Amino acid sequence: MSDKTAKDILQNLGRSINLLSDPSRFNRKKAFEEIRKETVDRKESLDSTVFDNVMSDIIRHVLKLFSDSVENLRENAISFTARTVERVSKPEEFMHLVIPVLLQRLGQQEIVEPSEELRLHLVKLIGKLLNITLTNLEIYVQDLIKILSRTVLDKFHEVKKESCKCCSKLATLSKERFFHEAENLVGPLMQCLGHQHSKVRLEAIKAIGQVLLNSSNKPVDRVIPNFAQRLFDPTPVVRLEITKLIPLLLTSIADEMPDIQETADGLWHDVGLKYANENEEELKDSLNFEVENLEHYPEGLSRPNIGCRRLVYLHFSKIAPGLAGDLGDWKTETKIKASQLLYILLINEEMNITQHIDKILPSLYRAITDEDEKVRNYTEKSATLLGYFAKAEVWSKLALNQLQLTSGNKSSLLILSSISKGCSCQVLSSLLPRIFQKLCLPEVCQSNDEDTQKALLSVLNSLIEVCQKSITDVEFDMFFVLITVSALSQSNKIKSETFRLIDMVSKAVGLNERESFISKHARKLLEALLPSSSSWAKYSADRFIVDTLLIECGAATLDEVSGSLLPILKNALRDERDPEIRARFLTLIGRSMLAAECGKGLSNCADELLSDSILPCFVWQAGRVAASVRTAAVSCVWAMVDKNHVRKIGKLFTPLMSLIEDDLKETRLIALRVLNCIFNSKKEDTEDLDEKIVHDSYHNIIKRLDDVSDEIRILTGVTIESYFKYFENREGYEVQLFSAHLEDIYKTLLVHLDDQNRQVQDAVAEALKVSGALKPTMLLELISEVRFKHRSMQYLDEVAESVRRMDMDDREDKKFEESSYQTKSTDSS
């Protein structure tokens, strides 16, 4: 029904539409009046759908009248179009028709429209389009900027004023596309700043502000000098508007170019002085009673004058919301300028920032981890100013709550570090207990994230540098956090930093050595960790802390804390514990034993650890992990025996025999090395060792000559040599009683004397040379029996020659002893 009605109306107006192009101005005027009467001036308003359909056809013909020779017709056509775009339901559908006509009338190098009143109407039409059109505006931004850059320079002051308003609207409506074209408007708008009409100057200032806020900030430097002149504008309302653009001026104070910095800083200083002079009565109390130089003030900064501070105080609440948004903007340039502006504003805001800190902190938390280094640097400097100016009870409550809420994430720690840098020693020292109450929370200090660990160390570094000797009250907490970070970190740089900070704390509390500081707090730390030690899992943070203590503590410290450490080690080595934990602690104990002197460090606990915790680890269990535990256990024992820390060897010997037949090569190898150490020990160190057990051990040892590993076979030969030397240093080998054993040993060694590995042959030969002295006749007879079975006679001849020589020496010794005895008998007779 609506389409039919629209069709009927268009059919009735067909002749009038055609007459709009008639050469006669009278006919054109009459036709236009008829069209207007049946559409926009119709007594009974058309249905919206009908109106849309009718105007979509008529408007293109009416737009032709914009260039009519008759001024009245042009004016009516403009009015008609304005009323049309207000009434249609989708004005954006008419933009592709209207904008090109406006561009033709106003956007040329020389403006085509001669009438200043009509130029004003055309610009107002643009304003109307910007007010009602919210979609598809981006595609027309370039054309609109081209038009406005011409109309802003119009001679008619009303056109200038309306053009400035349109510039402000366009900047806010289409930010993304406008960003790339904005600079084209700055130059023309700046020319309006010196206009004789104050309202034009006012609108130009507003427009420039919006354009700069939505541009790349490159034009700021061009605008600043012109703004400076307006600071002395005779009209108060213009000066007031300029003060609203304080952010633009302040941003330039942090510019990269020194001359721009200096100019902007000087202008800002002048602004403050002028404001103070004009508002002297209002600032009277502040001028008379305010302290000029603050006791605790950022080094290297000059305090702004009272006018500057007052201006920022008055406008900060208006600037802050937009500034917070800009700090999270997608454009890097915007974020950099916003971070610089915040820094300068805080310098001027001083103590008044306390009332805004809850709005500022969220933005700082976001910006401190920004990808751009400049943003991060200025955010850090801004946070430091909070430490100088904000009330401690306010910022500490907010920052520490944030620390706990976020489980100590990187951003909350970095901001806390920066704020702490700006605090005075007295203020920060009073907050230390509260700060460490949060820092010592497991969710804060036990992070495995490297960036978070760096941030946490940054906090500790700030606290140490500011508080110095006052850190004494929380030095244990400081030690706990530092040792925790070192224990959980995988980075050597972070570990180095933690111990650098430990050195700093040591000096701050009057201890010259790191070892002394660790020793002072190690016992308390171990006592705190003991309750949880029975339930440690593979990745428990407390387990890593004990790891680090065992590595870093010297023998003297371990000696002092052995009483507290022993229960933890026993808990960690219990059978039901995770095998990886047991293996790790066994390795650490072995390392500590190697470093310890006899009678010091963990060596005092060696026998207790051996019997209660280490020997149970020798028991065979299936699996690779269990095998690694046995390897770690026997390695630990090797360290103990090698350094003479074990006083009761007897209980160790029999379990050790089982390990030389272990599935794992490393375990067998180390077990043989431990046996070597035992056999080479002093007599007084093996008094509890049963000689019979040692005699019988040869059978297990000599079987290792058949091992698949050449390394073990070589070591077995060396061990057999040590086995016989063991008896030489004591009561001697009972040849008559263990003759059968000896014969078995000789036969087995002679078989392996013909081994294909020359090193094995060398080791076996040395063993035969040493053992051959016990019963040389037997060995020589056995050599004769196997002589023609060996591939080479070299080793057989070498052993035989050595045995004969030792046998002859023994006989000569016996003859000498007998002759000496006879001589003594004769003399006595």
C-alpha positions in Angstrom: 0.0 0.0 0.0 2.8 2.4 0.9 4.6 1.7 -2.4 1.5 2.5 -4.3 1.0 5.7 -2.5 4.6 6.8 -3.1 4.2 5.9 -6.7 1.1 8.0 -7.0 2.7 11.0 -5.4 5.7 10.8 -7.7 3.4 10.4 -10.7 1.5 13.6 -9.6 4.8 15.4 -9.1 6.4 14.2 -12.4 5.8 17.4 -14.3 7.1 19.6 -11.4 10.2 17.5 -11.1 10.9 18.0 -14.8 10.3 21.7 -14.5 13.1 22.0 -11.9 15.5 22.0 -14.9 13.4 24.6 -16.9 15.3 27.7 -18.2 12.7 29.9 -16.7 13.4 30.9 -13.1 9.6 31.4 -12.6 8.8 27.9 -13.7 11.6 26.4 -11.6 10.4 28.3 -8.5 6.8 27.3 -9.1 7.7 23.7 -9.6 9.8 23.7 -6.4 7.0 25.2 -4.4 4.6 22.5 -5.7 7.1 19.7 -4.7 7.7 21.3 -1.2 3.9 21.6 -0.7 3.3 17.9 -1.4 6.2 16.6 0.7 7.8 18.5 3.6 5.0 21.1 3.9 2.2 18.6 3.4 -0.7 19.3 5.9 -1.2 15.6 6.5 2.2 14.2 7.1 3.1 11.2 4.9 3.8 7.8 6.4 7.6 7.5 7.2 8.0 4.7 4.7 6.2 6.6 2.0 8.2 9.7 2.8 11.5 7.8 2.5 10.5 6.3 -0.9 9.3 9.6 -2.2 12.4 11.6 -1.1 14.9 9.0 -2.3 13.7 9.9 -5.8 13.1 13.6 -5.4 16.2 14.6 -3.5 18.6 14.1 -6.4 16.7 16.6 -8.4 16.5 19.1 -5.6 20.2 18.9 -5.0 20.7 20.2 -8.5 19.2 23.5 -7.3 22.3 24.0 -5.0 24.0 25.4 -8.0 21.0 27.4 -9.4 21.7 31.0 -10.5 18.8 32.2 -8.3 20.0 32.7 -4.7 16.5 32.3 -3.3 16.1 28.9 -5.0 19.5 27.8 -3.7 18.5 28.8 -0.2 15.1 27.0 -0.4 16.8 23.8 -1.8 19.3 23.8 1.1 16.5 24.3 3.6 14.5 21.5 1.9 17.4 19.1 2.1 18.0 19.9 5.8 14.4 19.2 6.6 14.5 16.0 4.6 17.5 14.5 6.3 15.9 15.3 9.7 12.7 13.4 8.8 13.9 10.3 6.9 14.5 7.2 8.9 17.9 6.4 7.4 19.7 9.7 6.6 22.9 7.8 5.9 21.4 6.5 2.7 21.3 10.1 1.4 25.0 10.9 2.3 26.3 9.6 -1.0 24.1 12.2 -2.8 24.5 15.2 -0.5 28.3 15.1 0.3 29.5 15.3 -3.3 27.2 18.4 -3.8 28.6 20.0 -0.6 32.1 19.2 -1.8 31.5 20.9 -5.1 30.0 24.1 -3.5 32.4 24.4 -0.6 35.5 22.2 -1.0 37.1 23.6 -4.1 40.3 25.7 -4.1 38.0 28.7 -4.5 34.7 28.4 -2.8 31.9 28.3 -5.5 29.0 29.5 -3.3 29.1 33.3 -3.4 26.6 34.1 -0.7 28.0 34.0 2.9 24.5 33.4 4.3 24.1 30.3 2.1 27.6 29.1 3.0 26.5 29.3 6.6 23.4 27.2 5.8 25.5 24.7 4.0 27.9 24.3 6.9 25.0 24.0 9.3 23.7 21.2 7.0 27.0 19.4 7.5 26.6 19.9 11.3 23.0 18.4 11.0 24.3 15.4 9.1 27.0 14.8 11.7 24.4 15.0 14.5 22.0 12.5 13.0 24.3 10.1 11.0 26.1 7.6 13.1 26.9 4.8 10.6 29.1 4.7 7.4 30.6 8.1 8.3 34.2 6.9 7.8 34.0 6.8 4.0 33.2 10.5 3.9 35.8 11.7 6.5 38.3 12.7 3.8 35.7 14.8 1.9 34.4 16.4 5.0 37.9 17.4 6.2 38.5 18.9 2.8 35.3 21.0 3.0 35.9 22.1 6.6 39.6 23.0 5.9 38.2 25.6 3.4 35.2 26.8 5.4 37.3 27.4 8.5 39.1 30.0 6.6 35.9 31.7 5.3 35.7 35.5 5.7 32.3 35.3 7.4 32.8 34.8 11.1 29.6 32.8 11.6 30.8 30.3 9.0 34.1 30.0 10.8 32.4 29.4 14.1 30.1 26.7 12.7 33.0 25.1 10.8 34.9 24.8 14.1 31.9 23.1 15.7 31.7 20.7 12.9 35.5 19.9 13.3 34.9 19.0 17.0 31.9 16.8 16.1 33.8 15.0 13.3 36.8 14.3 15.5 34.7 12.6 18.2 32.4 10.7 15.8 34.9 9.0 13.6 38.1 8.6 15.6 39.8 5.8 13.7 39.6 7.2 10.2 39.9 10.8 11.5 43.3 9.9 13.1 45.0 9.6 9.8 43.5 12.8 8.3 43.4 15.1 11.3 46.6 17.1 10.6 45.0 18.7 7.6 42.7 20.6 9.9 45.3 21.9 12.4 46.7 24.6 10.1 43.4 26.2 9.1 42.1 26.1 12.7 45.2 27.8 14.1 44.5 30.7 11.8 41.3 31.3 13.7 43.1 31.7 17.0 43.8 35.4 16.2 40.3 36.2 14.9 38.8 39.5 16.2 35.6 37.7 17.4 36.1 36.0 20.8 33.5 33.4 20.0 35.4 32.3 16.9 38.6 32.0 19.0 36.7 30.1 21.6 35.3 27.5 19.1 38.7 27.3 17.4 40.4 26.4 20.7 37.7 23.7 21.4 38.1 22.3 17.9 41.9 22.2 18.1 41.7 20.4 21.4 39.4 17.7 20.0 41.5 17.3 16.8 44.8 16.9 18.8 43.2 14.4 21.1 42.3 12.3 18.2 45.4 12.7 16.1 48.9 11.4 16.1 50.1 14.2 18.4 52.6 15.4 15.8 50.9 18.8 15.4 51.1 19.5 19.2 54.5 21.3 18.9 53.0 23.6 16.2 50.0 24.5 18.3 51.7 25.2 21.6 53.1 28.7 20.7 49.7 29.9 19.4 48.0 28.6 22.6 50.6 30.5 24.7 49.4 33.8 23.1 45.8 32.9 24.0 46.8 32.6 27.6 46.8 36.4 27.6 43.6 36.7 25.7 41.5 39.7 26.8 38.4 37.6 27.0 38.1 35.5 30.2 36.1 32.7 28.6 38.8 32.2 26.0 41.5 32.0 28.7 39.3 29.6 30.6 39.0 27.3 27.6 42.8 27.4 27.1 43.3 26.1 30.6 41.1 23.1 29.7 43.8 22.2 27.2 46.4 22.0 29.9 47.2 18.4 29.0 48.4 19.4 25.6 50.9 21.9 27.1 52.0 19.6 29.8 52.6 16.7 27.5 55.2 18.8 25.6 57.2 19.2 28.9 58.2 15.5 28.5 59.0 15.9 24.8 62.1 14.2 23.4 63.5 17.4 22.0 65.2 19.6 24.7 64.2 22.9 23.1 60.5 21.8 23.0 60.8 20.7 26.7 62.3 24.1 27.7 59.7 26.1 25.7 56.7 24.2 27.1 58.1 24.3 30.7 58.6 28.0 30.4 55.1 28.6 29.0 53.6 26.4 31.8 55.5 28.4 34.4 54.1 31.7 32.9 50.6 30.2 32.9 50.9 29.5 36.6 52.2 32.9 37.4 49.4 34.7 35.5 46.8 32.5 37.1 48.2 33.2 40.6 48.2 37.0 39.9 44.6 37.0 38.6 43.4 34.9 41.6 45.6 36.3 44.3 42.7 36.7 46.7 41.6 33.1 46.3 45.1 31.8 46.8 45.9 34.2 49.7 46.0 31.5 52.4 48.1 29.2 50.3 50.6 31.9 49.5 50.9 33.0 53.1 51.0 29.6 54.9 52.2 27.0 52.4 55.7 25.6 52.7 57.7 26.6 49.7 60.2 23.8 49.7 59.1 20.3 50.7 61.5 18.3 52.9 60.9 15.0 50.9 60.9 15.9 47.3 62.0 14.1 44.1 65.6 14.8 43.4 66.4 16.7 40.2 62.9 18.2 39.9 61.9 21.9 40.4 58.7 22.4 42.3 56.0 24.1 40.1 54.7 27.4 41.2 51.4 27.6 43.2 49.4 28.7 40.1 50.4 25.7 38.2 49.6 23.4 41.1 46.2 25.1 41.6 45.3 24.7 37.9 46.1 21.0 37.9 44.2 20.6 41.2 41.1 22.2 39.6 41.1 20.1 36.5 42.7 16.8 37.5 39.3 15.1 38.2 38.2 16.0 34.7 41.3 14.9 33.0 41.8 11.6 34.9 39.0 9.5 33.4 40.1 10.2 29.8 43.7 9.8 30.7 43.0 6.3 32.2 41.4 5.3 28.9 44.3 6.6 26.8 46.8 4.6 28.9 45.0 1.5 27.5 44.6 2.8 24.0 45.5 0.6 21.0 47.7 3.3 19.5 51.3 3.3 21.0 51.7 7.1 20.4 48.6 7.8 22.5 49.8 5.6 25.3 53.2 7.2 25.3 51.7 10.7 25.5 49.2 9.7 28.2 52.0 8.2 30.4 54.0 11.3 30.0 51.1 13.5 30.8 50.3 11.5 33.9 53.8 12.0 35.1 53.7 15.8 34.7 50.3 16.0 36.2 51.4 14.2 39.3 54.4 16.6 39.7 51.9 19.4 39.8 49.1 17.6 41.8 51.5 16.7 44.7 49.6 15.7 47.9 46.2 16.2 46.3 46.8 13.0 44.4 45.7 11.0 47.5 42.0 11.6 46.7 42.4 10.2 43.2 44.8 7.3 43.8 42.0 4.7 43.6 41.3 5.8 40.1 45.0 6.1 39.1 46.4 2.8 40.3 44.3 0.5 38.0 45.7 2.4 35.0 49.2 2.1 36.3 48.9 -1.7 36.9 47.9 -2.0 33.2 50.5 0.3 31.8 53.5 -1.0 33.8 53.5 -4.2 31.7 53.0 -2.4 28.3 55.0 -3.6 25.3 56.4 -0.1 24.8 59.5 0.8 26.9 58.6 4.5 27.1 55.2 3.7 28.5 56.7 1.4 31.1 59.4 4.0 32.1 56.9 6.9 32.6 54.5 4.6 34.4 57.3 3.6 36.8 58.2 7.3 37.4 54.6 8.1 38.0 54.3 5.4 40.6 57.4 6.7 42.3 55.8 10.1 42.6 52.9 8.4 44.4 55.4 7.3 47.0 56.6 10.9 47.4 53.2 12.6 47.6 50.4 10.2 48.4 49.5 9.4 52.0 51.1 6.1 53.0 48.1 4.7 54.8 46.1 5.1 51.6 48.4 3.8 49.0 49.7 0.9 51.1 46.2 -0.4 51.8 45.2 -0.3 48.1 48.6 -1.7 46.8 48.8 -4.5 49.4 45.2 -5.6 48.8 45.9 -5.7 45.1 49.0 -7.8 45.8 46.9 -10.4 47.6 44.0 -10.3 45.2 46.2 -10.9 42.2 48.4 -13.5 44.0 51.4 -11.2 43.6 51.3 -10.9 39.8 54.0 -9.0 38.0 52.2 -5.6 37.6 51.2 -5.3 41.3 54.7 -6.1 42.4 56.3 -3.6 40.0 54.0 -0.8 41.1 54.7 -1.6 44.7 58.4 -1.5 44.0 58.2 1.9 42.2 56.0 3.5 44.9 58.5 2.2 47.6 61.3 4.0 45.8 59.6 7.3 46.4 58.9 6.9 50.1 61.0 8.3 52.9 62.9 5.8 55.1 60.8 6.7 58.1 57.5 6.1 56.3 58.5 3.0 54.5 60.1 1.4 57.6 56.8 1.8 59.5 55.1 -0.2 56.6 57.6 -3.0 56.5 55.8 -5.5 58.7 52.6 -5.1 56.6 54.4 -5.3 53.4 56.2 -8.6 54.3 53.0 -10.0 55.7 51.9 -10.0 52.1 55.2 -10.8 50.4 55.7 -13.9 52.5 52.3 -15.4 51.4 52.9 -18.6 49.4 50.9 -17.3 46.5 53.1 -14.3 46.3 56.7 -15.5 47.0 56.4 -19.0 45.6 55.8 -18.1 42.0 57.7 -20.0 39.3 57.2 -17.3 36.7 60.5 -15.6 35.8 59.0 -12.2 35.3 57.1 -12.3 38.6 60.4 -13.4 40.3 62.2 -10.4 38.8 59.4 -8.1 39.9 59.5 -9.5 43.5 63.3 -8.9 43.6 62.7 -5.4 42.4 60.4 -4.8 45.4 63.0 -6.2 47.8 65.7 -4.1 46.2 63.6 -0.9 46.7 62.9 -1.8 50.3 66.6 -2.4 51.1 67.8 0.8 49.3 65.3 3.0 51.1 65.2 1.5 54.6 68.8 0.5 55.0 69.5 -0.4 58.7 65.7 -0.2 59.4 65.4 -3.5 57.6 66.6 -5.2 60.8 63.1 -5.7 62.1 62.1 -7.8 59.1 65.5 -9.4 58.1 64.2 -12.9 58.6 61.2 -12.3 56.4 63.6 -10.7 53.8 65.8 -13.8 54.0 62.8 -16.1 53.6 61.6 -14.4 50.5 65.0 -14.2 48.9 65.9 -17.8 49.6 62.5 -18.8 48.3 63.0 -17.0 45.0 66.5 -18.4 44.5 65.2 -21.9 45.3 62.3 -21.8 42.7 64.1 -19.9 39.9 65.5 -21.6 36.9 67.5 -18.5 35.8 71.1 -18.1 36.8 70.7 -14.3 36.6 67.8 -14.3 39.1 69.8 -16.5 41.4 72.8 -14.1 41.2 70.5 -11.2 41.9 69.0 -12.9 45.0 72.5 -13.4 46.5 73.5 -9.8 45.6 70.5 -8.7 47.6 71.4 -11.1 50.5 74.8 -9.4 50.5 73.1 -6.0 50.7 70.9 -7.0 53.6 73.9 -8.6 55.4 75.8 -5.3 55.2 72.6 -3.3 56.2 72.2 -5.3 59.4 75.9 -5.2 60.3 77.1 -8.6 59.0 80.0 -8.5 56.7 79.7 -12.0 55.2 76.8 -13.7 53.4 77.6 -16.9 55.3 77.0 -15.1 58.7 73.6 -13.8 57.5 72.5 -17.2 56.3 73.8 -18.9 59.5 71.8 -16.4 61.6 68.5 -17.4 60.1 68.9 -20.9 58.8 67.9 -22.7 62.0 64.6 -20.6 62.3 63.8 -21.3 58.7 64.4 -25.0 59.0 62.2 -25.2 62.1 59.5 -23.4 60.2 59.7 -25.9 57.3 59.9 -29.1 59.5 56.1 -29.5 60.1 55.4 -29.6 56.3 58.4 -31.8 55.5 56.5 -35.1 56.0 54.1 -34.2 53.2 56.3 -32.7 50.6 55.6 -33.7 47.0 57.9 -33.6 44.0 57.3 -29.9 43.3 56.7 -28.6 46.8 58.3 -25.1 47.2 59.6 -25.9 50.7 61.5 -28.8 49.4 63.4 -26.6 47.0 64.2 -24.1 49.8 65.9 -26.9 51.8 67.8 -27.9 48.6 69.1 -24.3 48.3 70.1 -24.1 51.9 72.1 -27.4 51.7 73.9 -26.0 48.6 74.6 -22.5 49.9 75.3 -23.2 53.6 78.9 -23.7 54.5 80.2 -26.5 56.8 80.1 -24.2 59.8 76.4 -23.3 59.3 75.4 -26.9 58.6 77.2 -27.9 61.8 75.1 -25.4 63.7 71.8 -26.3 62.2 72.4 -30.1 61.9 70.0 -30.7 64.8 67.2 -28.9 62.9 68.1 -30.3 59.5 68.4 -34.0 60.5 64.6 -34.5 61.1 63.8 -32.9 57.7 66.3 -35.1 55.9 64.9 -38.2 57.6 61.4 -37.2 56.6 62.5 -36.7 53.0 64.3 -40.1 52.8 61.4 -42.2 54.2 60.5 -45.2 52.0 57.0 -44.0 51.2 58.3 -40.6 49.9 58.5 -39.7 46.2 61.6 -41.5 44.8 62.7 -38.3 43.0 62.7 -36.4 46.3 64.7 -39.2 47.9 67.2 -39.2 45.1 67.6 -35.4 45.1 68.2 -35.2 48.9 70.7 -38.1 48.7 72.6 -36.2 46.1 72.6 -33.0 48.2 73.7 -34.9 51.3 76.6 -36.4 49.3 77.6 -33.0 48.1 77.5 -31.6 51.6 79.6 -34.5 52.9 82.3 -33.9 50.3 82.5 -30.2 51.3 82.5 -30.9 55.0 85.6 -31.4 57.1 85.7 -34.3 59.5 83.7 -33.6 62.6 82.0 -30.6 61.1 78.8 -29.9 59.2 76.7 -32.9 58.4 79.6 -35.3 59.1 78.4 -35.4 62.7 75.2 -37.0 61.6 76.7 -39.3 59.1 76.3 -42.6 61.0 72.8 -41.8 62.1 71.8 -40.8 58.5 73.5 -43.9 57.2 71.7 -46.4 59.4 68.3 -44.7 59.6 67.8 -43.3 56.1 70.5 -44.2 53.6 70.9 -47.9 53.9 67.2 -48.6 53.5 67.5 -47.0 50.1 69.9 -49.9 49.1 67.0 -52.3 49.1 66.2 -53.4 45.5 62.9 -52.3 44.0 61.8 -52.6 40.4 61.8 -49.6 38.1 64.2 -46.9 36.8 63.3 -44.4 39.4 64.0 -46.8 42.2 67.3 -47.6 40.5 68.2 -43.9 40.5 67.5 -43.8 44.2 70.0 -46.7 44.8 72.6 -44.9 42.7 72.1 -41.6 44.6 72.3 -43.5 47.9 75.6 -45.3 47.1 77.0 -42.0 45.7 76.2 -40.4 49.1 77.9 -43.3 50.9 80.9 -42.9 48.7 81.2 -39.3 49.7 80.9 -40.3 53.4 83.5 -43.0 53.2 85.9 -41.1 51.1 85.9 -38.2 53.6 86.1 -40.6 56.6 82.8 -39.4 58.0 81.5 -43.0 58.7 82.7 -44.4 62.0 80.9 -47.7 61.7 81.8 -49.4 58.4 80.6 -52.9 59.5 76.9 -52.1 59.1 77.6 -50.8 55.6 79.7 -53.7 54.1 77.1 -56.4 53.6 74.4 -54.1 52.0 77.1 -52.8 49.7 77.7 -56.3 48.4 74.2 -56.4 46.9 74.8 -53.2 45.0 77.9 -54.4 43.1 75.4 -56.7 41.3 72.8 -54.0 40.7 71.1 -53.6 37.3 72.4 -50.1 36.8 76.0 -49.8 35.7 76.5 -46.5 37.6 75.4 -48.2 40.8 77.8 -51.1 40.4 80.6 -48.8 39.5 80.2 -46.6 42.5 79.7 -49.6 44.9 83.1 -50.9 43.8 84.6 -47.5 44.4 83.2 -47.5 47.9 84.7 -51.0 48.5 88.0 -49.6 47.3 87.8 -46.8 49.8 87.0 -49.3 52.6 89.8 -51.6 51.7 92.3 -48.7 51.6 91.1 -47.3 54.9 93.2 -47.2 58.0 93.0 -50.1 60.4 91.4 -48.0 63.1 88.6 -46.9 60.7 87.5 -50.5 60.1 87.7 -52.0 63.6 84.1 -53.0 63.5 84.4 -54.9 60.2 84.2 -58.7 60.5 87.3 -60.3 58.9 85.4 -63.4 57.9 82.8 -61.3 56.0 85.6 -59.6 54.2 87.2 -62.9 53.3 83.9 -64.2 51.9 83.3 -61.1 49.9 85.9 -62.1 47.2 83.3 -64.3 45.5 80.9 -61.4 44.8 83.7 -59.0 43.8 85.5 -61.3 41.4 82.3 -62.1 39.5 82.4 -58.4 38.3 85.3 -59.4 36.0 82.5 -60.9 33.8 80.6 -57.6 33.7 79.4 -56.2 30.4 81.2 -52.9 31.2 84.9 -52.7 30.6 85.1 -49.8 33.1 83.7 -52.0 35.8 85.9 -54.9 34.9 89.0 -52.7 35.2 87.8 -51.3 38.5 87.2 -54.9 39.7 90.8 -55.8 39.1 91.9 -52.7 41.1 89.4 -53.6 43.9 90.8 -57.2 44.1 94.3 -55.7 44.5 93.0 -53.4 47.3 91.3 -56.5 48.8 94.6 -58.3 49.4 96.3 -55.1 50.5 93.6 -54.7 53.1 94.8 -57.9 54.8 98.5 -56.9 54.5 97.8 -53.9 56.7 96.1 -56.0 59.3 96.6 -59.6 60.6 97.4 -60.9 57.2 95.5 -63.3 54.9 95.1 -66.7 56.5 96.5 -68.7 53.7 96.1 -72.2 55.2 92.5 -71.6 56.2 91.4 -69.9 53.0 93.7 -71.8 50.6 90.7 -73.0 48.5 89.5 -69.4 48.2 92.9 -68.3 47.1 93.1 -71.0 44.4 89.7 -70.0 43.1 90.9 -66.3 42.9 94.1 -67.3 41.1 92.3 -69.4 38.5 89.7 -66.7 37.8 92.3 -63.9 37.5 94.4 -66.0 35.1 91.4 -66.5 32.8 91.0 -62.7 32.6 94.7 -62.1 32.3 94.1 -63.1 28.6 91.3 -60.5 28.2 91.0 -58.7 24.9 91.0 -55.3 26.8 94.6 -54.3 27.6 93.5 -52.2 30.6 91.7 -55.1 32.1 94.8 -57.2 31.6 96.9 -54.6 33.4 94.5 -54.4 36.4 94.3 -58.2 36.7 98.2 -58.5 36.4 98.6 -56.1 39.3 96.1 -58.0 41.4 98.0 -61.3 40.7 101.3 -59.7 41.6 100.0 -58.6 45.0 98.1 -61.8 45.7 100.8 -64.1 44.4 103.0 -63.2 47.3 100.6 -65.2 49.6 101.2 -68.5 47.9 103.7 -68.2 45.0 104.2 -71.9 44.4 100.4 -72.4 43.8 100.3 -69.5 41.5 103.4 -70.5 39.5 101.9 -74.0 39.1 98.6 -72.6 37.8 100.5 -70.3 35.4 102.3 -73.3 34.0 99.0 -75.1 33.5 97.5 -72.2 31.5 100.6 -71.0 29.6 99.8 -72.6 26.3 96.1 -71.6 26.5 96.8 -67.8 26.4 97.2 -65.9 23.2 100.3 -64.1 24.5 102.9 -65.0 27.1 103.7 -61.4 28.0 101.5 -61.0 31.0 102.0 -64.6 32.3 105.8 -64.1 32.2 105.5 -60.7 33.8 103.4 -62.1 36.7 105.6 -65.2 37.0 108.8 -63.1 37.2 107.3 -60.8 39.8 106.1 -63.7 41.9 109.5 -65.5 41.7 111.3 -62.4 42.7 109.1 -61.8 45.7 109.5 -65.6 46.6 113.3 -65.3 46.4 113.2 -62.1 48.5 111.1 -63.9 51.1 113.5 -66.9 51.2 116.5 -64.6 51.7 114.7 -62.8 54.4 114.0 -66.1 56.1 117.7 -67.2 55.8 118.8 -63.9 57.2 116.4 -64.3 60.1 117.6 -67.9 60.7 121.3 -66.9 60.6 120.7 -64.0 62.9 119.0 -66.4 65.3 121.9 -68.9 65.2 124.5 -66.1 65.8 122.6 -64.9 68.8 122.4 -68.5 70.2 126.2 -68.9 69.9 127.0 -65.7 71.5 124.7 -66.5 74.4 126.5 -69.9 74.9 
